[in-house]
């Protein structure tokens, strides 16, 4: 298992490492993906990148205050979501930052330590 050193200043869920293809968040393992908000993490059975739509994210983007952006981890490699998905996120007034899931997991801790109001959807590294 790859371990991360979370910033002790960050509040909310802390990604502690990668376990197999999933994520160790606080004391729980999320093998199939995870949705993260500043105050909670929940398991997510991530769809294939080409099937990703807003409905797959549940109520993640409906938070108040409105998140600055969605941090999207696309698995072991960077893969772009469909233009329709990017437009739908933009229509909600959020930015979209796309990177592989390892980079997204690290970015989560850094951005939360800065107090950034963000949400994340992390696809597993293995399918």
Rosetta constraint file for C-alpha pairs under 8 A:
AtomPair CA 1 CA 17 HARMONIC 6.77 0.50
AtomPair CA 1 CA 18 HARMONIC 5.69 0.50
AtomPair CA 1 CA 19 HARMONIC 4.96 0.50
AtomPair CA 1 CA 20 HARMONIC 6.66 0.50
AtomPair CA 2 CA 17 HARMONIC 5.30 0.50
AtomPair CA 2 CA 18 HARMONIC 5.16 0.50
AtomPair CA 2 CA 19 HARMONIC 6.91 0.50
AtomPair CA 3 CA 16 HARMONIC 5.77 0.50
AtomPair CA 3 CA 17 HARMONIC 3.99 0.50
AtomPair CA 3 CA 18 HARMONIC 6.46 0.50
AtomPair CA 4 CA 15 HARMONIC 7.11 0.50
AtomPair CA 4 CA 16 HARMONIC 5.09 0.50
AtomPair CA 4 CA 17 HARMONIC 4.99 0.50
AtomPair CA 4 CA 106 HARMONIC 7.49 0.50
AtomPair CA 5 CA 16 HARMONIC 6.73 0.50
AtomPair CA 6 CA 10 HARMONIC 7.64 0.50
AtomPair CA 6 CA 14 HARMONIC 6.45 0.50
AtomPair CA 6 CA 15 HARMONIC 6.95 0.50
AtomPair CA 6 CA 16 HARMONIC 6.55 0.50
AtomPair CA 6 CA 109 HARMONIC 5.96 0.50
AtomPair CA 7 CA 109 HARMONIC 6.40 0.50
AtomPair CA 7 CA 110 HARMONIC 7.04 0.50
AtomPair CA 7 CA 113 HARMONIC 6.31 0.50
AtomPair CA 8 CA 113 HARMONIC 7.83 0.50
AtomPair CA 9 CA 113 HARMONIC 5.47 0.50
AtomPair CA 10 CA 14 HARMONIC 7.68 0.50
AtomPair CA 10 CA 109 HARMONIC 6.62 0.50
AtomPair CA 10 CA 110 HARMONIC 7.82 0.50
AtomPair CA 10 CA 112 HARMONIC 5.32 0.50
AtomPair CA 10 CA 113 HARMONIC 3.93 0.50
AtomPair CA 10 CA 114 HARMONIC 7.41 0.50
AtomPair CA 10 CA 115 HARMONIC 7.28 0.50
AtomPair CA 11 CA 38 HARMONIC 7.13 0.50
AtomPair CA 11 CA 39 HARMONIC 7.66 0.50
AtomPair CA 11 CA 112 HARMONIC 6.81 0.50
AtomPair CA 11 CA 113 HARMONIC 7.06 0.50
AtomPair CA 12 CA 37 HARMONIC 7.77 0.50
AtomPair CA 12 CA 38 HARMONIC 5.17 0.50
AtomPair CA 12 CA 39 HARMONIC 4.70 0.50
AtomPair CA 12 CA 40 HARMONIC 6.39 0.50
AtomPair CA 13 CA 25 HARMONIC 6.47 0.50
AtomPair CA 13 CA 26 HARMONIC 6.23 0.50
AtomPair CA 13 CA 36 HARMONIC 7.31 0.50
AtomPair CA 13 CA 37 HARMONIC 7.75 0.50
AtomPair CA 13 CA 38 HARMONIC 6.88 0.50
AtomPair CA 13 CA 39 HARMONIC 6.54 0.50
AtomPair CA 13 CA 40 HARMONIC 5.86 0.50
AtomPair CA 13 CA 41 HARMONIC 6.10 0.50
AtomPair CA 14 CA 25 HARMONIC 5.53 0.50
AtomPair CA 14 CA 26 HARMONIC 5.43 0.50
AtomPair CA 14 CA 109 HARMONIC 6.69 0.50
AtomPair CA 15 CA 23 HARMONIC 6.97 0.50
AtomPair CA 15 CA 24 HARMONIC 5.90 0.50
AtomPair CA 15 CA 25 HARMONIC 4.31 0.50
AtomPair CA 15 CA 26 HARMONIC 6.28 0.50
AtomPair CA 15 CA 105 HARMONIC 6.53 0.50
AtomPair CA 15 CA 106 HARMONIC 7.83 0.50
AtomPair CA 15 CA 108 HARMONIC 7.86 0.50
AtomPair CA 15 CA 109 HARMONIC 7.11 0.50
AtomPair CA 16 CA 23 HARMONIC 7.72 0.50
AtomPair CA 16 CA 24 HARMONIC 5.38 0.50
AtomPair CA 16 CA 25 HARMONIC 5.55 0.50
AtomPair CA 16 CA 26 HARMONIC 6.26 0.50
AtomPair CA 17 CA 23 HARMONIC 5.99 0.50
AtomPair CA 17 CA 24 HARMONIC 5.07 0.50
AtomPair CA 17 CA 25 HARMONIC 7.22 0.50
AtomPair CA 18 CA 22 HARMONIC 5.77 0.50
AtomPair CA 18 CA 23 HARMONIC 4.55 0.50
AtomPair CA 18 CA 24 HARMONIC 5.77 0.50
AtomPair CA 18 CA 102 HARMONIC 7.89 0.50
AtomPair CA 19 CA 23 HARMONIC 5.43 0.50
AtomPair CA 19 CA 24 HARMONIC 6.06 0.50
AtomPair CA 19 CA 29 HARMONIC 7.14 0.50
AtomPair CA 19 CA 31 HARMONIC 7.52 0.50
AtomPair CA 20 CA 31 HARMONIC 7.49 0.50
AtomPair CA 20 CA 125 HARMONIC 7.89 0.50
AtomPair CA 20 CA 126 HARMONIC 7.70 0.50
AtomPair CA 21 CA 31 HARMONIC 6.28 0.50
AtomPair CA 21 CA 32 HARMONIC 7.73 0.50
AtomPair CA 21 CA 124 HARMONIC 5.31 0.50
AtomPair CA 21 CA 125 HARMONIC 4.38 0.50
AtomPair CA 21 CA 126 HARMONIC 4.65 0.50
AtomPair CA 21 CA 127 HARMONIC 7.67 0.50
AtomPair CA 22 CA 29 HARMONIC 6.86 0.50
AtomPair CA 22 CA 30 HARMONIC 5.39 0.50
AtomPair CA 22 CA 31 HARMONIC 3.91 0.50
AtomPair CA 22 CA 32 HARMONIC 6.01 0.50
AtomPair CA 22 CA 33 HARMONIC 6.15 0.50
AtomPair CA 22 CA 124 HARMONIC 5.09 0.50
AtomPair CA 22 CA 125 HARMONIC 6.41 0.50
AtomPair CA 22 CA 126 HARMONIC 7.61 0.50
AtomPair CA 23 CA 29 HARMONIC 5.59 0.50
AtomPair CA 23 CA 30 HARMONIC 5.12 0.50
AtomPair CA 23 CA 31 HARMONIC 6.27 0.50
AtomPair CA 23 CA 33 HARMONIC 7.19 0.50
AtomPair CA 23 CA 34 HARMONIC 7.56 0.50
AtomPair CA 23 CA 124 HARMONIC 7.64 0.50
AtomPair CA 24 CA 28 HARMONIC 5.67 0.50
AtomPair CA 24 CA 29 HARMONIC 4.49 0.50
AtomPair CA 24 CA 30 HARMONIC 6.38 0.50
AtomPair CA 25 CA 29 HARMONIC 6.24 0.50
AtomPair CA 25 CA 30 HARMONIC 7.33 0.50
AtomPair CA 25 CA 41 HARMONIC 7.59 0.50
AtomPair CA 30 CA 34 HARMONIC 6.12 0.50
AtomPair CA 30 CA 43 HARMONIC 5.76 0.50
AtomPair CA 30 CA 44 HARMONIC 7.74 0.50
AtomPair CA 31 CA 124 HARMONIC 6.70 0.50
AtomPair CA 32 CA 43 HARMONIC 7.26 0.50
AtomPair CA 32 CA 44 HARMONIC 6.22 0.50
AtomPair CA 32 CA 45 HARMONIC 5.17 0.50
AtomPair CA 32 CA 46 HARMONIC 6.47 0.50
AtomPair CA 32 CA 123 HARMONIC 7.01 0.50
AtomPair CA 32 CA 124 HARMONIC 5.44 0.50
AtomPair CA 33 CA 43 HARMONIC 6.23 0.50
AtomPair CA 33 CA 44 HARMONIC 4.90 0.50
AtomPair CA 33 CA 45 HARMONIC 5.79 0.50
AtomPair CA 33 CA 46 HARMONIC 5.69 0.50
AtomPair CA 33 CA 121 HARMONIC 7.51 0.50
AtomPair CA 33 CA 122 HARMONIC 5.34 0.50
AtomPair CA 33 CA 123 HARMONIC 4.64 0.50
AtomPair CA 33 CA 124 HARMONIC 4.84 0.50
AtomPair CA 34 CA 41 HARMONIC 6.72 0.50
AtomPair CA 34 CA 42 HARMONIC 5.73 0.50
AtomPair CA 34 CA 43 HARMONIC 4.77 0.50
AtomPair CA 34 CA 44 HARMONIC 4.70 0.50
AtomPair CA 34 CA 45 HARMONIC 7.64 0.50
AtomPair CA 34 CA 46 HARMONIC 7.80 0.50
AtomPair CA 34 CA 120 HARMONIC 7.94 0.50
AtomPair CA 34 CA 121 HARMONIC 5.91 0.50
AtomPair CA 34 CA 122 HARMONIC 5.21 0.50
AtomPair CA 34 CA 123 HARMONIC 6.90 0.50
AtomPair CA 35 CA 41 HARMONIC 5.72 0.50
AtomPair CA 35 CA 42 HARMONIC 5.40 0.50
AtomPair CA 35 CA 43 HARMONIC 6.43 0.50
AtomPair CA 35 CA 44 HARMONIC 6.03 0.50
AtomPair CA 35 CA 57 HARMONIC 7.63 0.50
AtomPair CA 35 CA 60 HARMONIC 7.38 0.50
AtomPair CA 35 CA 119 HARMONIC 7.57 0.50
AtomPair CA 35 CA 120 HARMONIC 5.70 0.50
AtomPair CA 35 CA 121 HARMONIC 4.60 0.50
AtomPair CA 35 CA 122 HARMONIC 6.39 0.50
AtomPair CA 36 CA 40 HARMONIC 6.03 0.50
AtomPair CA 36 CA 41 HARMONIC 4.48 0.50
AtomPair CA 36 CA 42 HARMONIC 6.61 0.50
AtomPair CA 36 CA 60 HARMONIC 7.93 0.50
AtomPair CA 36 CA 119 HARMONIC 5.54 0.50
AtomPair CA 36 CA 120 HARMONIC 4.93 0.50
AtomPair CA 36 CA 121 HARMONIC 6.40 0.50
AtomPair CA 37 CA 41 HARMONIC 6.26 0.50
AtomPair CA 37 CA 60 HARMONIC 7.25 0.50
AtomPair CA 37 CA 118 HARMONIC 6.78 0.50
AtomPair CA 37 CA 119 HARMONIC 4.71 0.50
AtomPair CA 37 CA 120 HARMONIC 6.66 0.50
AtomPair CA 38 CA 112 HARMONIC 7.48 0.50
AtomPair CA 38 CA 117 HARMONIC 6.83 0.50
AtomPair CA 38 CA 118 HARMONIC 6.89 0.50
AtomPair CA 38 CA 119 HARMONIC 6.88 0.50
AtomPair CA 46 CA 56 HARMONIC 7.55 0.50
AtomPair CA 46 CA 122 HARMONIC 7.78 0.50
AtomPair CA 46 CA 123 HARMONIC 5.60 0.50
AtomPair CA 46 CA 124 HARMONIC 7.51 0.50
AtomPair CA 47 CA 51 HARMONIC 6.00 0.50
AtomPair CA 47 CA 52 HARMONIC 5.91 0.50
AtomPair CA 47 CA 56 HARMONIC 7.31 0.50
AtomPair CA 48 CA 52 HARMONIC 6.39 0.50
AtomPair CA 49 CA 74 HARMONIC 7.02 0.50
AtomPair CA 49 CA 79 HARMONIC 7.36 0.50
AtomPair CA 49 CA 80 HARMONIC 7.60 0.50
AtomPair CA 49 CA 81 HARMONIC 5.78 0.50
AtomPair CA 49 CA 82 HARMONIC 7.89 0.50
AtomPair CA 50 CA 81 HARMONIC 6.28 0.50
AtomPair CA 50 CA 82 HARMONIC 6.35 0.50
AtomPair CA 52 CA 56 HARMONIC 6.33 0.50
AtomPair CA 52 CA 81 HARMONIC 7.02 0.50
AtomPair CA 52 CA 82 HARMONIC 7.79 0.50
AtomPair CA 52 CA 85 HARMONIC 7.03 0.50
AtomPair CA 53 CA 57 HARMONIC 7.35 0.50
AtomPair CA 53 CA 85 HARMONIC 5.64 0.50
AtomPair CA 54 CA 58 HARMONIC 7.09 0.50
AtomPair CA 54 CA 85 HARMONIC 7.04 0.50
AtomPair CA 54 CA 88 HARMONIC 7.20 0.50
AtomPair CA 54 CA 89 HARMONIC 7.52 0.50
AtomPair CA 57 CA 61 HARMONIC 7.49 0.50
AtomPair CA 57 CA 121 HARMONIC 7.60 0.50
AtomPair CA 59 CA 63 HARMONIC 7.41 0.50
AtomPair CA 60 CA 119 HARMONIC 7.12 0.50
AtomPair CA 61 CA 66 HARMONIC 7.44 0.50
AtomPair CA 61 CA 67 HARMONIC 7.20 0.50
AtomPair CA 61 CA 70 HARMONIC 7.87 0.50
AtomPair CA 61 CA 92 HARMONIC 7.84 0.50
AtomPair CA 61 CA 119 HARMONIC 7.49 0.50
AtomPair CA 62 CA 66 HARMONIC 7.03 0.50
AtomPair CA 63 CA 67 HARMONIC 6.91 0.50
AtomPair CA 65 CA 117 HARMONIC 7.90 0.50
AtomPair CA 66 CA 94 HARMONIC 7.78 0.50
AtomPair CA 66 CA 117 HARMONIC 7.81 0.50
AtomPair CA 67 CA 94 HARMONIC 6.65 0.50
AtomPair CA 67 CA 117 HARMONIC 5.13 0.50
AtomPair CA 67 CA 118 HARMONIC 4.77 0.50
AtomPair CA 67 CA 119 HARMONIC 6.40 0.50
AtomPair CA 68 CA 94 HARMONIC 5.61 0.50
AtomPair CA 68 CA 95 HARMONIC 6.30 0.50
AtomPair CA 68 CA 116 HARMONIC 7.55 0.50
AtomPair CA 68 CA 117 HARMONIC 5.84 0.50
AtomPair CA 68 CA 118 HARMONIC 5.48 0.50
AtomPair CA 69 CA 94 HARMONIC 4.70 0.50
AtomPair CA 69 CA 95 HARMONIC 4.14 0.50
AtomPair CA 69 CA 96 HARMONIC 5.40 0.50
AtomPair CA 69 CA 97 HARMONIC 7.00 0.50
AtomPair CA 69 CA 117 HARMONIC 7.89 0.50
AtomPair CA 69 CA 118 HARMONIC 5.44 0.50
AtomPair CA 69 CA 119 HARMONIC 6.63 0.50
AtomPair CA 70 CA 94 HARMONIC 6.80 0.50
AtomPair CA 70 CA 95 HARMONIC 6.22 0.50
AtomPair CA 70 CA 96 HARMONIC 4.97 0.50
AtomPair CA 70 CA 97 HARMONIC 6.18 0.50
AtomPair CA 70 CA 118 HARMONIC 6.21 0.50
AtomPair CA 70 CA 119 HARMONIC 5.11 0.50
AtomPair CA 70 CA 120 HARMONIC 5.39 0.50
AtomPair CA 70 CA 121 HARMONIC 7.33 0.50
AtomPair CA 71 CA 96 HARMONIC 6.22 0.50
AtomPair CA 71 CA 97 HARMONIC 4.90 0.50
AtomPair CA 71 CA 98 HARMONIC 6.14 0.50
AtomPair CA 71 CA 99 HARMONIC 7.85 0.50
AtomPair CA 71 CA 104 HARMONIC 6.63 0.50
AtomPair CA 71 CA 108 HARMONIC 7.76 0.50
AtomPair CA 71 CA 118 HARMONIC 7.26 0.50
AtomPair CA 71 CA 119 HARMONIC 6.17 0.50
AtomPair CA 71 CA 120 HARMONIC 4.46 0.50
AtomPair CA 71 CA 121 HARMONIC 6.36 0.50
AtomPair CA 72 CA 96 HARMONIC 7.21 0.50
AtomPair CA 72 CA 97 HARMONIC 6.04 0.50
AtomPair CA 72 CA 98 HARMONIC 4.83 0.50
AtomPair CA 72 CA 99 HARMONIC 6.38 0.50
AtomPair CA 72 CA 100 HARMONIC 7.92 0.50
AtomPair CA 72 CA 101 HARMONIC 7.52 0.50
AtomPair CA 72 CA 104 HARMONIC 6.87 0.50
AtomPair CA 72 CA 120 HARMONIC 5.77 0.50
AtomPair CA 72 CA 121 HARMONIC 5.04 0.50
AtomPair CA 72 CA 122 HARMONIC 5.99 0.50
AtomPair CA 72 CA 123 HARMONIC 7.91 0.50
AtomPair CA 73 CA 78 HARMONIC 7.68 0.50
AtomPair CA 73 CA 98 HARMONIC 6.16 0.50
AtomPair CA 73 CA 99 HARMONIC 5.25 0.50
AtomPair CA 73 CA 100 HARMONIC 4.89 0.50
AtomPair CA 73 CA 101 HARMONIC 3.84 0.50
AtomPair CA 73 CA 102 HARMONIC 7.39 0.50
AtomPair CA 73 CA 103 HARMONIC 7.50 0.50
AtomPair CA 73 CA 104 HARMONIC 5.23 0.50
AtomPair CA 73 CA 105 HARMONIC 7.54 0.50
AtomPair CA 73 CA 120 HARMONIC 7.59 0.50
AtomPair CA 73 CA 121 HARMONIC 6.15 0.50
AtomPair CA 73 CA 122 HARMONIC 4.45 0.50
AtomPair CA 73 CA 123 HARMONIC 5.67 0.50
AtomPair CA 74 CA 78 HARMONIC 5.73 0.50
AtomPair CA 74 CA 79 HARMONIC 5.87 0.50
AtomPair CA 74 CA 80 HARMONIC 7.81 0.50
AtomPair CA 74 CA 98 HARMONIC 7.18 0.50
AtomPair CA 74 CA 99 HARMONIC 6.26 0.50
AtomPair CA 74 CA 100 HARMONIC 4.96 0.50
AtomPair CA 74 CA 101 HARMONIC 5.46 0.50
AtomPair CA 74 CA 122 HARMONIC 6.57 0.50
AtomPair CA 74 CA 123 HARMONIC 5.28 0.50
AtomPair CA 74 CA 124 HARMONIC 7.70 0.50
AtomPair CA 75 CA 100 HARMONIC 5.42 0.50
AtomPair CA 75 CA 101 HARMONIC 4.85 0.50
AtomPair CA 75 CA 102 HARMONIC 7.69 0.50
AtomPair CA 75 CA 122 HARMONIC 7.19 0.50
AtomPair CA 75 CA 123 HARMONIC 4.88 0.50
AtomPair CA 75 CA 124 HARMONIC 5.12 0.50
AtomPair CA 75 CA 125 HARMONIC 4.38 0.50
AtomPair CA 75 CA 126 HARMONIC 7.14 0.50
AtomPair CA 76 CA 100 HARMONIC 5.74 0.50
AtomPair CA 76 CA 101 HARMONIC 6.21 0.50
AtomPair CA 76 CA 102 HARMONIC 7.24 0.50
AtomPair CA 76 CA 124 HARMONIC 7.44 0.50
AtomPair CA 76 CA 125 HARMONIC 4.47 0.50
AtomPair CA 76 CA 126 HARMONIC 7.03 0.50
AtomPair CA 77 CA 99 HARMONIC 7.69 0.50
AtomPair CA 77 CA 100 HARMONIC 4.90 0.50
AtomPair CA 77 CA 101 HARMONIC 7.50 0.50
AtomPair CA 78 CA 98 HARMONIC 7.26 0.50
AtomPair CA 78 CA 99 HARMONIC 5.12 0.50
AtomPair CA 78 CA 100 HARMONIC 4.39 0.50
AtomPair CA 78 CA 101 HARMONIC 7.91 0.50
AtomPair CA 79 CA 98 HARMONIC 7.85 0.50
AtomPair CA 79 CA 99 HARMONIC 7.48 0.50
AtomPair CA 79 CA 100 HARMONIC 7.39 0.50
AtomPair CA 80 CA 98 HARMONIC 7.06 0.50
AtomPair CA 81 CA 85 HARMONIC 6.34 0.50
AtomPair CA 81 CA 86 HARMONIC 6.90 0.50
AtomPair CA 82 CA 86 HARMONIC 6.52 0.50
AtomPair CA 83 CA 87 HARMONIC 6.11 0.50
AtomPair CA 84 CA 88 HARMONIC 6.15 0.50
AtomPair CA 85 CA 89 HARMONIC 6.30 0.50
AtomPair CA 86 CA 90 HARMONIC 6.20 0.50
AtomPair CA 86 CA 96 HARMONIC 6.96 0.50
AtomPair CA 87 CA 91 HARMONIC 6.03 0.50
AtomPair CA 88 CA 92 HARMONIC 6.55 0.50
AtomPair CA 89 CA 93 HARMONIC 6.90 0.50
AtomPair CA 89 CA 94 HARMONIC 5.85 0.50
AtomPair CA 89 CA 95 HARMONIC 6.98 0.50
AtomPair CA 89 CA 96 HARMONIC 6.94 0.50
AtomPair CA 90 CA 94 HARMONIC 5.28 0.50
AtomPair CA 90 CA 95 HARMONIC 6.07 0.50
AtomPair CA 90 CA 96 HARMONIC 7.48 0.50
AtomPair CA 98 CA 104 HARMONIC 7.86 0.50
AtomPair CA 99 CA 103 HARMONIC 6.26 0.50
AtomPair CA 99 CA 104 HARMONIC 5.93 0.50
AtomPair CA 100 CA 104 HARMONIC 6.20 0.50
AtomPair CA 101 CA 105 HARMONIC 5.95 0.50
AtomPair CA 101 CA 122 HARMONIC 5.80 0.50
AtomPair CA 101 CA 123 HARMONIC 6.39 0.50
AtomPair CA 101 CA 124 HARMONIC 7.16 0.50
AtomPair CA 101 CA 125 HARMONIC 6.83 0.50
AtomPair CA 102 CA 106 HARMONIC 6.46 0.50
AtomPair CA 103 CA 107 HARMONIC 6.05 0.50
AtomPair CA 104 CA 108 HARMONIC 6.04 0.50
AtomPair CA 104 CA 122 HARMONIC 7.37 0.50
AtomPair CA 105 CA 109 HARMONIC 7.05 0.50
AtomPair CA 105 CA 122 HARMONIC 7.59 0.50
AtomPair CA 106 CA 110 HARMONIC 6.70 0.50
AtomPair CA 107 CA 111 HARMONIC 5.95 0.50
AtomPair CA 108 CA 112 HARMONIC 5.98 0.50
AtomPair CA 108 CA 120 HARMONIC 7.54 0.50
AtomPair CA 109 CA 113 HARMONIC 6.00 0.50
AtomPair CA 110 CA 114 HARMONIC 6.47 0.50
AtomPair CA 111 CA 115 HARMONIC 6.59 0.50
AtomPair CA 111 CA 116 HARMONIC 5.52 0.50
AtomPair CA 111 CA 118 HARMONIC 7.92 0.50
AtomPair CA 112 CA 116 HARMONIC 5.26 0.50
AtomPair CA 112 CA 117 HARMONIC 7.24 0.50
AtomPair CA 112 CA 118 HARMONIC 7.58 0.50
